Amino acid sequence: MKILMTKVEKYVWAVRNTVDPTFTMRKYKQERRKKERRKQREQQATLRAKRKAACRSVNPDDFKGMSYDEYLATDFWDGLRSRMLGRARYRCEECGGKKKLHVHHKVYRGYGLERLSDLVVLCRQCHAAKHGLGKAPEPKPTGEGVALDAEFASIVRGE
C-alpha cells in the first residue's frame, strides 16, 4: 500500500525529523497505518453497536406517533437493517443481486415489533416487483441464499 503525503504532512514530517533525527519515513508510515487501523476498528465497533441495538428488546411505545420515514431514520431500524443485510450476505434474497439493497417488510406488525422472519433483503427491482411496480429480474441459479427455480432444485436434490 503506497502512502501519498499531502504538503501539510510533508511539512509535519520534516519538522518532526529535524526535532528527532531518528524519526524516519518508515516510522511515519507505521504511525499513519496505526491511525488508519484504529479508525477502521472504531467504525467496526460502531457498526457492531448498531447491530446489538437491533437485538435488544424495544418498547414499541417509543415509536408511537412516528411516521414511517422517521422510523426508518432511527438507530433501531438502522441496526435491524444492518443485521438483515449481514444475514443475507449483502445479496438480494430473490435474484442474488448486490446493488441497491432494501429491507422489505413481508408483514407490517408495527414499528419496533418486527421479527426477523418478517423481513427480507431485496434489490431495488425485486422490491418494486413485490409492490407491483415493475418486473423482477430472473433469479440467478448459483450462490448461497439465492432463490432457485423448482426444476433446478429438484435436479440438485436428485429427484
C-alpha positions as CSV (number, residue, x, y, z in Angstrom):
1,M,0.0,0.0,0.0
2,K,1.6,3.2,-1.1
3,I,1.0,6.2,1.1
4,L,0.9,9.6,-0.6
5,M,1.6,12.6,1.6
6,T,0.0,16.0,1.4
7,K,2.0,19.2,1.7
8,V,1.0,19.6,5.3
9,E,2.0,16.0,6.1
10,K,5.4,16.5,4.4
11,Y,5.9,19.7,6.5
12,V,4.9,17.8,9.7
13,W,7.3,15.0,8.8
14,A,10.1,17.5,8.1
15,V,9.6,19.3,11.4
16,R,9.5,16.0,13.4
17,N,12.6,14.8,11.5
18,T,14.6,17.9,12.4
19,V,13.5,17.7,16.1
20,D,14.1,13.9,16.3
21,P,16.7,12.7,13.8
22,T,15.8,9.1,14.5
23,F,12.3,9.8,13.1
24,T,12.3,8.2,9.7
25,M,9.8,8.0,6.8
26,R,9.3,4.3,7.8
27,K,8.2,5.3,11.3
28,Y,5.9,8.0,9.9
29,K,4.2,5.5,7.6
30,Q,3.8,3.0,10.5
31,E,2.2,5.7,12.7
32,R,-0.1,6.6,9.9
33,R,-1.1,3.0,9.3
34,K,-1.8,2.6,13.0
35,K,-4.1,5.6,12.9
36,E,-5.9,4.2,9.9
37,R,-6.4,0.8,11.5
38,R,-7.6,2.5,14.8
39,K,-10.2,4.4,12.7
40,Q,-11.4,1.2,11.0
41,R,-11.7,-0.5,14.3
42,E,-13.8,2.4,15.7
43,Q,-16.1,2.2,12.6
44,Q,-16.5,-1.5,13.0
45,A,-17.3,-1.1,16.7
46,T,-19.9,1.5,15.9
47,L,-21.5,-0.9,13.4
48,R,-21.4,-3.8,15.9
49,A,-23.1,-1.5,18.5
50,K,-25.9,-0.6,16.0
51,R,-26.4,-4.3,15.3
52,K,-26.6,-5.1,19.0
53,A,-29.1,-2.3,19.4
54,A,-31.4,-4.2,17.0
55,C,-31.2,-7.3,19.2
56,R,-32.2,-5.6,22.4
57,S,-35.8,-5.6,23.4
58,V,-37.5,-2.4,22.4
59,N,-40.6,-0.6,23.8
60,P,-42.9,-0.1,20.8
61,D,-44.4,2.9,22.6
62,D,-41.1,4.7,21.8
63,F,-42.2,4.7,18.1
64,K,-45.8,5.9,18.6
65,G,-46.7,8.9,16.6
66,M,-43.8,8.5,14.3
67,S,-44.2,8.5,10.5
68,Y,-42.7,5.6,8.6
69,D,-39.9,7.7,7.2
70,E,-39.0,8.9,10.8
71,Y,-39.0,5.3,12.0
72,L,-36.6,4.3,9.1
73,A,-34.2,7.0,10.3
74,T,-34.0,5.6,13.9
75,D,-30.9,3.8,15.2
76,F,-33.1,0.8,16.0
77,W,-34.1,0.4,12.3
78,D,-30.5,1.0,11.1
79,G,-29.3,-1.8,13.4
80,L,-32.0,-4.1,12.3
81,R,-31.3,-3.3,8.6
82,S,-27.6,-3.9,9.1
83,R,-28.3,-7.2,10.8
84,M,-30.6,-8.3,7.9
85,L,-28.1,-7.3,5.3
86,G,-25.4,-9.3,7.1
87,R,-27.6,-12.3,7.4
88,A,-28.3,-12.2,3.7
89,R,-24.6,-11.6,2.9
90,Y,-25.4,-8.4,1.2
91,R,-27.3,-10.1,-1.6
92,C,-30.9,-9.9,-2.8
93,E,-32.7,-13.0,-1.5
94,E,-34.8,-13.2,-4.6
95,C,-32.3,-12.8,-7.5
96,G,-28.9,-12.7,-5.8
97,G,-28.1,-9.1,-6.9
98,K,-25.7,-7.0,-4.9
99,K,-26.7,-3.4,-5.8
100,K,-29.2,-1.0,-4.2
101,L,-30.4,-3.4,-1.5
102,H,-33.6,-2.7,0.5
103,V,-35.1,-4.4,3.5
104,H,-38.7,-5.3,2.8
105,H,-41.4,-5.9,5.4
106,K,-43.4,-9.0,4.5
107,V,-45.8,-8.2,7.3
108,Y,-46.3,-4.8,9.0
109,R,-46.9,-5.6,12.7
110,G,-45.9,-2.2,13.9
111,Y,-42.8,-0.2,14.5
112,G,-40.4,-2.0,16.7
113,L,-42.4,-5.2,16.6
114,E,-40.7,-6.8,13.6
115,R,-39.5,-10.3,13.7
116,L,-36.5,-11.2,11.5
117,S,-38.7,-13.7,9.7
118,D,-41.0,-10.7,8.8
119,L,-38.2,-9.1,6.8
120,V,-36.4,-9.9,3.6
121,V,-33.5,-8.3,1.7
122,L,-34.4,-7.3,-1.8
123,C,-32.7,-5.4,-4.6
124,R,-34.5,-2.3,-5.9
125,Q,-36.0,-4.1,-8.8
126,C,-37.3,-7.1,-6.8
127,H,-38.6,-4.7,-4.1
128,A,-40.6,-2.7,-6.8
129,A,-41.9,-6.0,-8.1
130,K,-43.1,-7.1,-4.6
131,H,-45.1,-3.8,-4.5
132,G,-46.4,-4.4,-8.1
133,L,-44.4,-1.6,-9.6
134,G,-42.3,-3.5,-12.1
135,K,-40.9,-6.8,-13.2
136,A,-38.4,-8.7,-11.1
137,P,-35.1,-9.8,-12.7
138,E,-34.5,-13.5,-13.4
139,P,-33.2,-15.4,-10.3
140,K,-29.6,-16.5,-10.6
141,P,-29.3,-20.2,-10.0
142,T,-25.9,-20.1,-8.3
143,G,-24.7,-18.9,-4.9
144,E,-25.7,-19.3,-1.4
145,G,-29.0,-18.0,-0.1
146,V,-30.3,-17.4,-3.6
147,A,-33.8,-18.5,-4.7
148,L,-33.6,-21.4,-7.1
149,D,-36.3,-22.4,-9.5
150,A,-38.2,-25.6,-8.8
151,E,-36.7,-27.6,-11.7
152,F,-33.1,-26.8,-10.8
153,A,-33.8,-27.5,-7.1
154,S,-35.2,-31.0,-8.0
155,I,-32.2,-31.8,-10.1
156,V,-29.9,-30.8,-7.2
157,R,-31.9,-32.9,-4.7
158,G,-31.7,-35.9,-7.2
159,E,-35.5,-36.2,-7.6
